[in-house]
């Protein structure tokens, strides 16, 4: 029999579990943000599984970074639109 390949969801969950002591040390509101950050990684399961880096945490961090960048761009666009509407 071949070896079982874990799903990327399992990999993320295992990584999250390894950070449990760190998470417990955070203030309640920071724990919620911490959970949000790891949820961002799950938005790119297929891409991460396809890439399957030697160190899976690299893929997790890239997914989180990508989601953070998308949010920054969205906020920048909104600010720009609001500034233009104030000029108008």
Secondary structure, DSSP 8 states (H G I E B T S, - for coil): -------HHHHHHHHHHHTHHHHHHS-HHHHHHHHHHHHHHGGGHHHHHHH--SSHHHHHHHHHHHHHHHHHHHHHHHHHHHHHHHH-
